[in-house]
């Protein structure tokens, strides 16, 4: 039987995000069902000219595709996981979906316990994508997930579309998950407005799981002052708490977010001059240490502090009351290691994203597990 855990983070198919999940402590990993969004990878560029492409994004993705099944097991172990391909290029989406699910099924044959990979399909997905999802949904009890984006609620026929999809494909509603993705969550979104949206989903209490997702992390940190510390409200987390504490729902949704990433994926900017900034999740806020562009050069030709800013960030974080200490997570142990006085290895943007996501996953897994246990005791 497939059980959806108390936290469903949306992770994009990138090394920093997937290895952040892989490096979770076992008790935290067991509290999570990851939702994996496959995206087109950045093109391969010339090492001496980052704006010169030597392998395009599609060729790179197709070259890596045969190994995806093994990599899924490497990153996620025996965890059940959701698999979404809607961000892949349209001309390879269906074949890639089929390839990933079939390769994962082949790996399943040698897995004890079996790894359950749950295909995801949007309410606006094309027929070919739906057929692939349904085909694999009926293998074992994996089922499938229907993803409803915020814009889909404008469709007055949404409820009928969902009902017809389940009925026409002879799906067992008890093996269907519903994920509502609000995408960008800011203070203008109220608990009441979200609860009203839920009323448009038919038989919402009968699905295997009911998940609410969204993200409050900004697109970038350009509006934050350099060389200063900042706080950003975790509005996605606060909204979910308001909803489950409202007492207006017979069934509360499972929490889902985009960790410390913006909910909209805009692709890659070749040769981008990334800032040396650190994102650290606190109980209700994100703590941001905003740095300067790594390759910044002053008008007089003098180079900026570059990667050494990461050393200063790490040493500053471990002095703060919000720091959870080295044994809290892999990410926190890395911060402590980098902060050591004799250390000169700074890490890079990918490594610091990995650190931040691993810490975030750990913290939210424990937050949601704790709330779930408290509610179970009082039910």
QUIMO-V946644 format. One record per residue. N is the residue number from 1. RES is the residue in one small letter. D_FIRST is the distance of its C-alpha to the first C-alpha in Angstrom with 2 decimals. Layout:
BEGIN
n: {N,N}
res: {RES,RES}
d_first: {D_FIRST,D_FIRST}
END
This chain:
BEGIN
n: {1,2,3,4,5,6,7,8,9,10,11,12,13,14,15,16,17,18,19,20,21,22,23,24,25,26,27,28,29,30,31,32,33,34,35,36,37,38,39,40,41,42,43,44,45,46,47,48,49,50,51,52,53,54,55,56,57,58,59,60,61,62,63,64,65,66,67,68,69,70,71,72,73,74,75,76,77,78,79,80,81,82,83,84,85,86,87,88,89,90,91,92,93,94,95,96,97,98,99,100,101,102,103,104,105,106,107,108,109,110,111,112,113,114,115,116,117,118,119,120,121,122,123,124,125,126,127,128,129,130,131,132,133,134,135,136,137,138,139,140,141,142,143,144,145,146,147,148,149,150,151,152,153,154,155,156,157,158,159,160,161,162,163,164,165,166,167,168,169,170,171,172,173,174,175,176,177,178,179,180,181,182,183,184,185,186,187,188,189,190,191,192,193,194,195,196,197,198,199,200,201,202,203,204,205,206,207,208,209,210,211,212,213,214,215,216,217,218,219,220,221,222,223,224,225,226,227,228,229,230,231,232,233,234,235,236,237,238,239,240,241,242,243,244,245,246,247,248,249,250,251,252,253,254,255,256,257,258,259,260,261,262,263,264,265,266,267,268,269,270,271,272,273,274,275,276,277,278,279,280,281,282,283,284,285,286,287,288,289,290,291,292,293,294,295,296,297,298,299,300,301,302,303,304,305,306,307,308,309,310,311,312,313,314,315,316,317,318,319,320,321,322,323,324,325,326,327,328,329,330,331,332,333,334,335,336,337,338,339,340,341,342,343,344,345,346,347,348,349,350,351,352,353,354,355,356,357,358,359,360,361,362,363,364,365,366,367,368,369,370,371,372,373,374,375,376,377,378,379}
res: {x,x,x,x,x,x,x,x,x,x,x,x,x,x,x,x,x,x,x,x,x,x,x,x,x,x,x,x,x,x,x,x,x,x,x,x,x,x,x,x,x,x,x,x,x,x,x,x,x,x,x,x,x,x,x,x,x,x,x,x,x,x,x,x,x,x,x,x,x,x,x,x,x,x,x,x,x,x,x,x,x,x,x,x,x,x,x,x,x,x,x,x,x,x,x,x,x,x,x,x,x,x,x,x,x,x,x,x,x,x,x,x,x,x,x,x,x,x,x,x,x,x,x,x,x,x,x,x,x,x,x,x,x,x,x,x,x,x,x,x,x,x,x,x,x,x,x,x,x,x,x,x,x,x,x,x,x,x,x,x,x,x,x,x,x,x,x,x,x,x,x,x,x,x,x,x,x,x,x,x,x,x,x,x,x,x,x,x,x,x,x,x,x,x,x,x,x,x,x,x,x,x,x,x,x,x,x,x,x,x,x,x,x,x,x,x,x,x,x,x,x,x,x,x,x,x,x,x,x,x,x,x,x,x,x,x,x,x,x,x,x,x,x,x,x,x,x,x,x,x,x,x,x,x,x,x,x,x,x,x,x,x,x,x,x,x,x,x,x,x,x,x,x,x,x,x,x,x,x,x,x,x,x,x,x,x,x,x,x,x,x,x,x,x,x,x,x,x,x,x,x,x,x,x,x,x,x,x,x,x,x,x,x,x,x,x,x,x,x,x,x,x,x,x,x,x,x,x,x,x,x,x,x,x,x,x,x,x,x,x,x,x,x,x,x,x,x,x,x,x,x,x,x,x,x,x,x,x,x,x,x,x,x,x,x,x,x,x,x,x,x,x,x,x,x,x,x,x,x}
d_first: {0.00,3.80,6.36,9.90,12.50,15.97,17.87,17.57,20.82,22.17,23.49,25.82,25.86,28.77,29.33,30.25,27.07,24.59,26.38,26.42,22.63,22.93,25.51,23.59,23.62,20.35,19.90,20.41,18.17,15.23,16.05,15.90,13.93,16.89,18.06,20.32,23.34,25.21,28.95,32.07,33.45,37.00,39.58,41.07,44.50,47.65,47.73,51.28,50.76,47.44,48.37,48.91,45.86,45.62,42.20,40.83,37.36,36.10,37.47,35.93,32.44,32.68,34.02,31.06,28.41,27.92,26.84,24.23,21.22,22.55,23.45,20.01,18.71,21.92,21.56,17.88,16.99,13.35,12.47,10.38,13.35,14.96,17.82,20.92,24.13,26.36,28.87,29.66,32.91,32.73,34.20,31.54,28.48,27.04,27.87,26.50,23.17,22.97,24.17,21.77,18.65,20.13,21.22,17.86,16.38,19.27,18.47,14.88,16.69,18.10,15.25,13.69,10.95,10.31,11.11,9.34,12.44,12.33,15.77,17.91,20.67,23.51,25.12,28.20,26.74,28.73,27.71,27.23,24.70,22.81,22.84,21.39,18.52,17.80,18.17,15.47,13.15,13.08,12.22,8.89,6.45,8.00,10.26,13.27,15.24,18.65,21.14,24.11,27.06,29.78,32.21,30.04,30.79,34.36,33.27,34.09,31.97,28.73,27.03,28.15,27.03,23.42,23.50,25.16,22.79,19.72,21.86,23.73,20.73,18.98,15.85,13.43,14.16,10.91,9.45,12.60,13.55,17.24,19.22,22.85,25.07,28.43,29.58,32.80,32.77,36.21,37.98,38.85,35.30,34.93,32.05,33.60,33.64,29.96,29.02,31.25,29.34,26.07,27.94,28.08,24.33,23.60,21.09,20.08,18.46,16.05,14.06,10.58,12.81,16.57,18.22,21.95,23.56,27.16,29.63,32.95,34.20,37.39,37.97,40.30,42.49,45.81,46.83,46.58,49.75,49.89,50.35,48.98,45.87,44.03,41.23,38.90,36.93,33.15,33.35,29.73,28.64,31.39,30.55,26.90,28.19,30.75,28.20,25.90,29.08,30.71,29.16,29.25,25.57,23.43,20.39,21.03,19.81,18.08,20.84,21.36,24.60,26.48,27.31,31.07,31.37,32.82,30.34,32.48,32.74,36.36,36.41,38.69,42.37,44.12,46.38,45.22,46.92,44.07,45.03,44.36,42.25,39.50,36.65,35.40,32.95,34.11,32.53,33.93,35.78,35.96,38.90,40.66,43.35,45.08,47.00,49.31,48.65,48.25,51.00,53.30,56.98,59.77,62.68,64.88,62.54,61.19,57.48,55.18,53.16,50.35,47.49,49.22,48.02,44.60,46.32,47.91,44.66,42.87,45.84,45.95,42.27,42.37,45.29,43.47,41.98,38.78,38.06,35.19,36.79,36.07,33.29,31.11,29.47,30.30,32.02,34.15,35.18,36.32,38.37,39.99,40.77,42.33,44.33,46.07,49.85,50.39,47.52,48.62,45.42,44.41,41.22,40.84,39.15,35.96,35.79,36.42,33.77,31.32,32.62,32.37,28.82,27.57,29.37,28.07,24.38,25.02,26.91,24.58,21.45,23.51,24.90,21.67,20.08,23.33,23.45,19.90,20.86,24.20,22.89,20.44,23.52,25.61,23.27}
END
